[in-house]
Amino acid sequence: MSITATLTPHLPYLRRYARALTGSQASGDAYVRALLEAMLGGNVTLDGEVPPRLALYRMFHKLWRTTGGKLPSATSHVASSVEGRLQALQPDNREALLLNTVEGFTLGEVAAILETTPQEAELAIAAALRAIDKDLASRVLIIEDETIIALDLENLVVETGHHVVGIATTRDEAVRMALECKPDLILTDIQLADDSSGIDAAAAILREFDIPVIFITAYPERLLTGQRPEPTYLISKPFSRDTVKATIGQALFFHEPASRTPHVAAGRPADAR
């Protein structure tokens, strides 16, 4: 089987990971392109002793570390306050968290990718969760037309220290709620009631507010093609509590906090947990 055929099923998910890791579609995709160019040029090769997906992510991390987390071709996307938060969060911790909770790798696989031990990977994940929770409590608008999923998301959001300002089921309802409630973050499904689109809803809201958006879909590969502007933050259905928590934390972590104002979340100060 050719290297293209071997890697093609895994590339959408590697792009998702790279974007979440860097906080930018442009920067994340630049890393993936650089890796593919190096592989096609024969400069690096996958480890044939492990599954292709694990080998691909491990090779990605070798590139990530040799560049010091910054490609010359990747446009800087973080402001000074975000850079300060990046310094507070150790790279290994953030990597381990995303690999486990967003990409679904086991602790053993995370350890293999990061070339560490499962115990160290577990400690890194716990440290990252503590760090991204600090001072990030926010007002969240959920856009989801399936009642059970919407309520599940609401419970997860509240459990992680945030406040749900509303649940919308259509594009127009979502835009109206956003204008009224001024959320700090949006969680949205792709396909909504009345056949409207969560993507359209988010686009309309982003014309009014500079806030992060997390898309939720059962078919992430349809959105992660690299052919057009795409979501930086994407959660696959079915989702877990840790995946939602980690992705919300990453979205808020990379977003410039000056655009957000302090709020009281769920009847308690924003720094309470």
VOZARO-721970 format. One record per residue (C-alpha): residue number from 1; chain; x, y negated, z. Coordinates in Angstrom, 3 decimals, padded with zeros to 6 digits. Example, Ala and Ser with C-alpha at 12.3 -4.5 7.8 and 13.67 -1.06 7.14 Angstrom:
2
<doza num="1" chaine="A" x="012.300" y="004.500" z="007.800"/>
<doza num="2" chaine="A" x="013.670" y="001.060" z="007.140"/>
//
This chain:
273
<doza num="1" chaine="A" x="000.000" y="000.000" z="000.000"/>
<doza num="2" chaine="A" x="001.327" y="-003.462" z="-000.911"/>
<doza num="3" chaine="A" x="002.165" y="-006.022" z="001.760"/>
<doza num="4" chaine="A" x="-000.679" y="-008.228" z="000.455"/>
<doza num="5" chaine="A" x="-003.249" y="-005.458" z="000.819"/>
<doza num="6" chaine="A" x="-001.912" y="-004.601" z="004.273"/>
<doza num="7" chaine="A" x="-002.029" y="-008.133" z="005.643"/>
<doza num="8" chaine="A" x="-005.075" y="-009.647" z="003.911"/>
<doza num="9" chaine="A" x="-007.663" y="-008.355" z="006.456"/>
<doza num="10" chaine="A" x="-005.683" y="-009.873" z="009.330"/>
<doza num="11" chaine="A" x="-004.830" y="-013.315" z="007.897"/>
<doza num="12" chaine="A" x="-008.145" y="-015.043" z="008.769"/>
<doza num="13" chaine="A" x="-007.635" y="-014.124" z="012.411"/>
<doza num="14" chaine="A" x="-003.980" y="-015.150" z="012.412"/>
<doza num="15" chaine="A" x="-005.046" y="-018.552" z="011.036"/>
<doza num="16" chaine="A" x="-007.611" y="-018.810" z="013.831"/>
<doza num="17" chaine="A" x="-004.943" y="-018.026" z="016.402"/>
<doza num="18" chaine="A" x="-002.380" y="-020.419" z="014.924"/>
<doza num="19" chaine="A" x="-004.921" y="-023.249" z="014.853"/>
<doza num="20" chaine="A" x="-005.944" y="-022.691" z="018.461"/>
<doza num="21" chaine="A" x="-002.308" y="-022.428" z="019.523"/>
<doza num="22" chaine="A" x="-001.313" y="-025.701" z="017.853"/>
<doza num="23" chaine="A" x="-004.660" y="-027.516" z="018.186"/>
<doza num="24" chaine="A" x="-004.802" y="-028.330" z="014.476"/>
<doza num="25" chaine="A" x="-005.904" y="-026.638" z="011.271"/>
<doza num="26" chaine="A" x="-003.121" y="-028.330" z="009.293"/>
<doza num="27" chaine="A" x="-000.377" y="-027.400" z="011.735"/>
<doza num="28" chaine="A" x="-001.628" y="-023.858" z="012.335"/>
<doza num="29" chaine="A" x="-001.974" y="-023.169" z="008.627"/>
<doza num="30" chaine="A" x="001.538" y="-024.555" z="008.036"/>
<doza num="31" chaine="A" x="002.941" y="-021.913" z="010.368"/>
<doza num="32" chaine="A" x="001.024" y="-019.116" z="008.647"/>
<doza num="33" chaine="A" x="002.177" y="-020.314" z="005.214"/>
<doza num="34" chaine="A" x="005.785" y="-020.451" z="006.375"/>
<doza num="35" chaine="A" x="005.534" y="-016.900" z="007.702"/>
<doza num="36" chaine="A" x="004.022" y="-015.566" z="004.477"/>
<doza num="37" chaine="A" x="006.641" y="-017.348" z="002.365"/>
<doza num="38" chaine="A" x="009.403" y="-015.851" z="004.498"/>
<doza num="39" chaine="A" x="007.902" y="-012.384" z="004.125"/>
<doza num="40" chaine="A" x="007.346" y="-012.669" z="000.384"/>
<doza num="41" chaine="A" x="010.889" y="-013.980" z="-000.002"/>
<doza num="42" chaine="A" x="012.239" y="-010.945" z="001.786"/>
<doza num="43" chaine="A" x="013.648" y="-012.978" z="004.665"/>
<doza num="44" chaine="A" x="011.606" y="-011.133" z="007.294"/>
<doza num="45" chaine="A" x="009.933" y="-007.735" z="007.379"/>
<doza num="46" chaine="A" x="007.146" y="-006.250" z="009.459"/>
<doza num="47" chaine="A" x="007.891" y="-003.548" z="011.993"/>
<doza num="48" chaine="A" x="006.490" y="-000.385" z="010.439"/>
<doza num="49" chaine="A" x="006.470" y="001.437" z="013.783"/>
<doza num="50" chaine="A" x="003.464" y="-000.508" z="015.125"/>
<doza num="51" chaine="A" x="000.002" y="-001.335" z="013.686"/>
<doza num="52" chaine="A" x="000.134" y="-004.027" z="010.966"/>
<doza num="53" chaine="A" x="-001.911" y="-006.596" z="012.928"/>
<doza num="54" chaine="A" x="000.307" y="-006.338" z="015.994"/>
<doza num="55" chaine="A" x="003.430" y="-006.478" z="013.829"/>
<doza num="56" chaine="A" x="002.098" y="-009.560" z="012.018"/>
<doza num="57" chaine="A" x="001.435" y="-011.471" z="015.238"/>
<doza num="58" chaine="A" x="004.828" y="-010.479" z="016.642"/>
<doza num="59" chaine="A" x="006.529" y="-011.757" z="013.505"/>
<doza num="60" chaine="A" x="004.499" y="-014.964" z="013.739"/>
<doza num="61" chaine="A" x="005.819" y="-015.505" z="017.262"/>
<doza num="62" chaine="A" x="009.411" y="-015.050" z="016.160"/>
<doza num="63" chaine="A" x="008.860" y="-017.872" z="013.644"/>
<doza num="64" chaine="A" x="007.013" y="-019.988" z="016.233"/>
<doza num="65" chaine="A" x="009.895" y="-019.716" z="018.679"/>
<doza num="66" chaine="A" x="012.710" y="-020.272" z="016.185"/>
<doza num="67" chaine="A" x="011.107" y="-023.597" z="015.196"/>
<doza num="68" chaine="A" x="010.627" y="-024.658" z="018.804"/>
<doza num="69" chaine="A" x="006.874" y="-024.915" z="018.266"/>
<doza num="70" chaine="A" x="007.222" y="-027.573" z="015.565"/>
<doza num="71" chaine="A" x="007.485" y="-027.180" z="011.801"/>
<doza num="72" chaine="A" x="008.951" y="-030.110" z="009.856"/>
<doza num="73" chaine="A" x="005.986" y="-029.891" z="007.444"/>
<doza num="74" chaine="A" x="003.367" y="-029.913" z="010.200"/>
<doza num="75" chaine="A" x="001.863" y="-033.308" z="010.899"/>
<doza num="76" chaine="A" x="002.011" y="-034.346" z="014.539"/>
<doza num="77" chaine="A" x="-001.485" y="-034.045" z="015.961"/>
<doza num="78" chaine="A" x="-001.119" y="-034.684" z="019.655"/>
<doza num="79" chaine="A" x="-001.135" y="-038.003" z="021.467"/>
<doza num="80" chaine="A" x="001.098" y="-038.798" z="024.430"/>
<doza num="81" chaine="A" x="-001.412" y="-037.678" z="027.047"/>
<doza num="82" chaine="A" x="-001.884" y="-034.346" z="025.272"/>
<doza num="83" chaine="A" x="001.873" y="-033.915" z="025.071"/>
<doza num="84" chaine="A" x="001.977" y="-034.387" z="028.828"/>
<doza num="85" chaine="A" x="-000.571" y="-031.617" z="029.304"/>
<doza num="86" chaine="A" x="001.392" y="-029.380" z="026.937"/>
<doza num="87" chaine="A" x="004.470" y="-029.870" z="029.110"/>
<doza num="88" chaine="A" x="002.434" y="-028.870" z="032.161"/>
<doza num="89" chaine="A" x="001.213" y="-025.674" z="030.475"/>
<doza num="90" chaine="A" x="004.004" y="-023.220" z="029.775"/>
<doza num="91" chaine="A" x="003.976" y="-022.015" z="026.119"/>
<doza num="92" chaine="A" x="004.187" y="-018.345" z="027.118"/>
<doza num="93" chaine="A" x="001.113" y="-018.746" z="029.325"/>
<doza num="94" chaine="A" x="-000.982" y="-020.330" z="026.580"/>
<doza num="95" chaine="A" x="000.142" y="-017.731" z="024.034"/>
<doza num="96" chaine="A" x="-000.697" y="-014.818" z="026.333"/>
<doza num="97" chaine="A" x="-004.126" y="-016.253" z="027.130"/>
<doza num="98" chaine="A" x="-005.112" y="-016.739" z="023.489"/>
<doza num="99" chaine="A" x="-003.779" y="-013.376" z="022.372"/>
<doza num="100" chaine="A" x="-005.774" y="-011.596" z="025.073"/>
<doza num="101" chaine="A" x="-009.039" y="-013.516" z="025.326"/>
<doza num="102" chaine="A" x="-009.495" y="-014.891" z="021.802"/>
<doza num="103" chaine="A" x="-007.690" y="-012.350" z="019.619"/>
<doza num="104" chaine="A" x="-008.666" y="-009.335" z="021.724"/>
<doza num="105" chaine="A" x="-005.240" y="-007.781" z="022.218"/>
<doza num="106" chaine="A" x="-004.766" y="-005.604" z="025.292"/>
<doza num="107" chaine="A" x="-002.224" y="-006.578" z="027.952"/>
<doza num="108" chaine="A" x="000.138" y="-003.984" z="026.522"/>
<doza num="109" chaine="A" x="-000.239" y="-005.409" z="023.022"/>
<doza num="110" chaine="A" x="000.198" y="-008.969" z="024.290"/>
<doza num="111" chaine="A" x="003.391" y="-007.866" z="025.991"/>
<doza num="112" chaine="A" x="004.620" y="-006.230" z="022.779"/>
<doza num="113" chaine="A" x="003.891" y="-009.369" z="020.726"/>
<doza num="114" chaine="A" x="005.562" y="-011.693" z="023.213"/>
<doza num="115" chaine="A" x="008.342" y="-009.183" z="023.955"/>
<doza num="116" chaine="A" x="007.635" y="-009.114" z="027.679"/>
<doza num="117" chaine="A" x="005.981" y="-006.698" z="030.155"/>
<doza num="118" chaine="A" x="002.237" y="-006.153" z="030.726"/>
<doza num="119" chaine="A" x="002.657" y="-007.407" z="034.295"/>
<doza num="120" chaine="A" x="004.304" y="-010.615" z="033.111"/>
<doza num="121" chaine="A" x="001.601" y="-011.042" z="030.462"/>
<doza num="122" chaine="A" x="-001.122" y="-010.701" z="033.103"/>
<doza num="123" chaine="A" x="000.562" y="-013.294" z="035.323"/>
<doza num="124" chaine="A" x="000.914" y="-015.643" z="032.347"/>
<doza num="125" chaine="A" x="-002.804" y="-015.373" z="031.531"/>
<doza num="126" chaine="A" x="-003.789" y="-016.122" z="035.132"/>
<doza num="127" chaine="A" x="-001.468" y="-019.143" z="035.218"/>
<doza num="128" chaine="A" x="-002.864" y="-020.483" z="031.947"/>
<doza num="129" chaine="A" x="-006.449" y="-020.180" z="033.162"/>
<doza num="130" chaine="A" x="-005.606" y="-022.161" z="036.290"/>
<doza num="131" chaine="A" x="-003.837" y="-024.844" z="034.285"/>
<doza num="132" chaine="A" x="-006.490" y="-025.408" z="031.615"/>
<doza num="133" chaine="A" x="-009.245" y="-025.592" z="034.236"/>
<doza num="134" chaine="A" x="-007.641" y="-028.583" z="035.932"/>
<doza num="135" chaine="A" x="-009.436" y="-031.896" z="035.290"/>
<doza num="136" chaine="A" x="-011.325" y="-030.620" z="032.219"/>
<doza num="137" chaine="A" x="-014.935" y="-030.412" z="033.461"/>
<doza num="138" chaine="A" x="-017.101" y="-031.798" z="030.644"/>
<doza num="139" chaine="A" x="-020.616" y="-032.296" z="029.290"/>
<doza num="140" chaine="A" x="-021.450" y="-029.639" z="026.708"/>
<doza num="141" chaine="A" x="-024.166" y="-029.551" z="024.038"/>
<doza num="142" chaine="A" x="-025.141" y="-026.040" z="022.886"/>
<doza num="143" chaine="A" x="-026.594" y="-025.608" z="019.388"/>
<doza num="144" chaine="A" x="-028.048" y="-022.092" z="019.130"/>
<doza num="145" chaine="A" x="-031.457" y="-020.866" z="017.970"/>
<doza num="146" chaine="A" x="-031.375" y="-017.421" z="019.630"/>
<doza num="147" chaine="A" x="-032.740" y="-017.895" z="023.140"/>
<doza num="148" chaine="A" x="-030.869" y="-015.046" z="024.817"/>
<doza num="149" chaine="A" x="-027.528" y="-016.109" z="023.331"/>
<doza num="150" chaine="A" x="-028.192" y="-019.758" z="024.210"/>
<doza num="151" chaine="A" x="-028.941" y="-018.883" z="027.837"/>
<doza num="152" chaine="A" x="-025.888" y="-016.640" z="028.005"/>
<doza num="153" chaine="A" x="-023.729" y="-019.477" z="026.710"/>
<doza num="154" chaine="A" x="-025.300" y="-021.888" z="029.177"/>
<doza num="155" chaine="A" x="-024.485" y="-019.571" z="032.083"/>
<doza num="156" chaine="A" x="-020.906" y="-019.142" z="030.883"/>
<doza num="157" chaine="A" x="-020.410" y="-022.876" z="030.459"/>
<doza num="158" chaine="A" x="-021.758" y="-023.642" z="033.925"/>
<doza num="159" chaine="A" x="-019.735" y="-020.826" z="035.516"/>
<doza num="160" chaine="A" x="-016.553" y="-022.327" z="034.095"/>
<doza num="161" chaine="A" x="-017.238" y="-025.692" z="035.734"/>
<doza num="162" chaine="A" x="-018.908" y="-027.616" z="032.917"/>
<doza num="163" chaine="A" x="-022.371" y="-029.166" z="032.593"/>
<doza num="164" chaine="A" x="-024.831" y="-028.337" z="029.786"/>
<doza num="165" chaine="A" x="-026.603" y="-031.501" z="028.642"/>
<doza num="166" chaine="A" x="-028.974" y="-029.723" z="026.256"/>
<doza num="167" chaine="A" x="-029.703" y="-026.745" z="024.007"/>
<doza num="168" chaine="A" x="-030.734" y="-027.503" z="020.422"/>
<doza num="169" chaine="A" x="-032.086" y="-025.014" z="017.888"/>
<doza num="170" chaine="A" x="-031.988" y="-027.073" z="014.670"/>
<doza num="171" chaine="A" x="-029.715" y="-029.619" z="013.016"/>
<doza num="172" chaine="A" x="-032.044" y="-032.565" z="013.575"/>
<doza num="173" chaine="A" x="-032.667" y="-031.662" z="017.211"/>
<doza num="174" chaine="A" x="-028.944" y="-031.331" z="017.792"/>
<doza num="175" chaine="A" x="-028.185" y="-034.745" z="016.316"/>
<doza num="176" chaine="A" x="-030.946" y="-036.353" z="018.385"/>
<doza num="177" chaine="A" x="-029.729" y="-034.720" z="021.596"/>
<doza num="178" chaine="A" x="-026.151" y="-035.736" z="020.899"/>
<doza num="179" chaine="A" x="-027.116" y="-039.367" z="020.380"/>
<doza num="180" chaine="A" x="-029.121" y="-039.334" z="023.611"/>
<doza num="181" chaine="A" x="-026.751" y="-037.334" z="025.849"/>
<doza num="182" chaine="A" x="-023.313" y="-038.203" z="024.408"/>
<doza num="183" chaine="A" x="-021.651" y="-034.816" z="025.082"/>
<doza num="184" chaine="A" x="-017.902" y="-034.270" z="025.452"/>
<doza num="185" chaine="A" x="-017.918" y="-030.982" z="023.542"/>
<doza num="186" chaine="A" x="-020.200" y="-029.001" z="021.212"/>
<doza num="187" chaine="A" x="-020.731" y="-025.237" z="021.051"/>
<doza num="188" chaine="A" x="-022.635" y="-024.408" z="017.878"/>
<doza num="189" chaine="A" x="-023.839" y="-021.404" z="015.941"/>
<doza num="190" chaine="A" x="-023.518" y="-021.537" z="012.143"/>
<doza num="191" chaine="A" x="-027.024" y="-020.490" z="011.082"/>
<doza num="192" chaine="A" x="-029.836" y="-022.246" z="012.941"/>
<doza num="193" chaine="A" x="-033.627" y="-022.146" z="013.084"/>
<doza num="194" chaine="A" x="-035.480" y="-023.545" z="010.032"/>
<doza num="195" chaine="A" x="-032.420" y="-022.460" z="007.965"/>
<doza num="196" chaine="A" x="-030.479" y="-025.558" z="008.946"/>
<doza num="197" chaine="A" x="-026.724" y="-025.423" z="009.518"/>
<doza num="198" chaine="A" x="-024.643" y="-025.862" z="012.641"/>
<doza num="199" chaine="A" x="-021.832" y="-027.081" z="010.393"/>
<doza num="200" chaine="A" x="-024.076" y="-029.863" z="009.063"/>
<doza num="201" chaine="A" x="-025.174" y="-030.721" z="012.599"/>
<doza num="202" chaine="A" x="-021.587" y="-030.965" z="013.784"/>
<doza num="203" chaine="A" x="-020.603" y="-033.104" z="010.797"/>
<doza num="204" chaine="A" x="-023.429" y="-035.536" z="011.506"/>
<doza num="205" chaine="A" x="-022.543" y="-035.755" z="015.205"/>
<doza num="206" chaine="A" x="-018.844" y="-036.261" z="014.493"/>
<doza num="207" chaine="A" x="-019.716" y="-039.327" z="012.451"/>
<doza num="208" chaine="A" x="-020.849" y="-040.868" z="015.748"/>
<doza num="209" chaine="A" x="-018.512" y="-039.301" z="018.347"/>
<doza num="210" chaine="A" x="-014.925" y="-038.106" z="018.449"/>
<doza num="211" chaine="A" x="-015.401" y="-034.809" z="020.311"/>
<doza num="212" chaine="A" x="-014.193" y="-031.227" z="019.833"/>
<doza num="213" chaine="A" x="-016.503" y="-028.653" z="018.240"/>
<doza num="214" chaine="A" x="-016.399" y="-024.885" z="018.761"/>
<doza num="215" chaine="A" x="-018.213" y="-022.762" z="016.178"/>
<doza num="216" chaine="A" x="-019.715" y="-019.366" z="017.005"/>
<doza num="217" chaine="A" x="-020.345" y="-016.796" z="014.293"/>
<doza num="218" chaine="A" x="-020.595" y="-013.077" z="013.709"/>
<doza num="219" chaine="A" x="-018.644" y="-013.492" z="010.460"/>
<doza num="220" chaine="A" x="-015.494" y="-015.561" z="011.153"/>
<doza num="221" chaine="A" x="-013.752" y="-014.293" z="008.026"/>
<doza num="222" chaine="A" x="-016.285" y="-016.225" z="005.905"/>
<doza num="223" chaine="A" x="-015.090" y="-019.503" z="007.411"/>
<doza num="224" chaine="A" x="-011.363" y="-018.765" z="007.687"/>
<doza num="225" chaine="A" x="-010.380" y="-018.592" z="004.038"/>
<doza num="226" chaine="A" x="-007.874" y="-021.456" z="003.896"/>
<doza num="227" chaine="A" x="-009.739" y="-022.858" z="000.892"/>
<doza num="228" chaine="A" x="-011.431" y="-025.881" z="002.511"/>
<doza num="229" chaine="A" x="-011.575" y="-027.882" z="005.746"/>
<doza num="230" chaine="A" x="-012.405" y="-025.312" z="008.393"/>
<doza num="231" chaine="A" x="-013.085" y="-025.091" z="012.123"/>
<doza num="232" chaine="A" x="-010.065" y="-025.329" z="014.394"/>
<doza num="233" chaine="A" x="-011.977" y="-023.520" z="017.152"/>
<doza num="234" chaine="A" x="-013.985" y="-020.427" z="016.316"/>
<doza num="235" chaine="A" x="-015.517" y="-017.741" z="018.556"/>
<doza num="236" chaine="A" x="-016.612" y="-014.388" z="017.149"/>
<doza num="237" chaine="A" x="-019.867" y="-012.711" z="018.148"/>
<doza num="238" chaine="A" x="-020.202" y="-010.785" z="020.362"/>
<doza num="239" chaine="A" x="-018.199" y="-012.993" z="022.710"/>
<doza num="240" chaine="A" x="-016.919" y="-012.540" z="026.245"/>
<doza num="241" chaine="A" x="-016.809" y="-014.923" z="029.200"/>
<doza num="242" chaine="A" x="-013.023" y="-015.152" z="028.988"/>
<doza num="243" chaine="A" x="-013.112" y="-015.922" z="025.267"/>
<doza num="244" chaine="A" x="-015.575" y="-018.783" z="025.749"/>
<doza num="245" chaine="A" x="-013.630" y="-020.112" z="028.723"/>
<doza num="246" chaine="A" x="-010.287" y="-019.952" z="026.951"/>
<doza num="247" chaine="A" x="-011.568" y="-021.587" z="023.767"/>
<doza num="248" chaine="A" x="-013.332" y="-024.403" z="025.625"/>
<doza num="249" chaine="A" x="-010.162" y="-024.956" z="027.607"/>
<doza num="250" chaine="A" x="-008.047" y="-025.101" z="024.449"/>
<doza num="251" chaine="A" x="-010.444" y="-027.498" z="022.695"/>
<doza num="252" chaine="A" x="-010.537" y="-029.874" z="025.662"/>
<doza num="253" chaine="A" x="-006.828" y="-029.444" z="026.293"/>
<doza num="254" chaine="A" x="-005.880" y="-030.697" z="022.844"/>
<doza num="255" chaine="A" x="-008.518" y="-033.413" z="022.555"/>
<doza num="256" chaine="A" x="-007.468" y="-036.929" z="023.513"/>
<doza num="257" chaine="A" x="-009.105" y="-037.532" z="026.928"/>
<doza num="258" chaine="A" x="-009.354" y="-041.282" z="026.406"/>
<doza num="259" chaine="A" x="-012.390" y="-040.565" z="024.230"/>
<doza num="260" chaine="A" x="-014.090" y="-038.909" z="027.201"/>
<doza num="261" chaine="A" x="-015.343" y="-040.559" z="030.353"/>
<doza num="262" chaine="A" x="-015.496" y="-038.916" z="033.791"/>
<doza num="263" chaine="A" x="-018.804" y="-037.242" z="034.564"/>
<doza num="264" chaine="A" x="-020.326" y="-035.424" z="037.465"/>
<doza num="265" chaine="A" x="-020.684" y="-031.776" z="036.433"/>
<doza num="266" chaine="A" x="-023.476" y="-029.675" z="037.885"/>
<doza num="267" chaine="A" x="-023.915" y="-032.033" z="040.812"/>
<doza num="268" chaine="A" x="-020.268" y="-032.075" z="041.908"/>
<doza num="269" chaine="A" x="-017.149" y="-034.097" z="041.100"/>
<doza num="270" chaine="A" x="-015.429" y="-033.263" z="037.821"/>
<doza num="271" chaine="A" x="-012.357" y="-031.902" z="039.601"/>
<doza num="272" chaine="A" x="-014.376" y="-029.542" z="041.777"/>
<doza num="273" chaine="A" x="-014.423" y="-025.819" z="041.048"/>
//
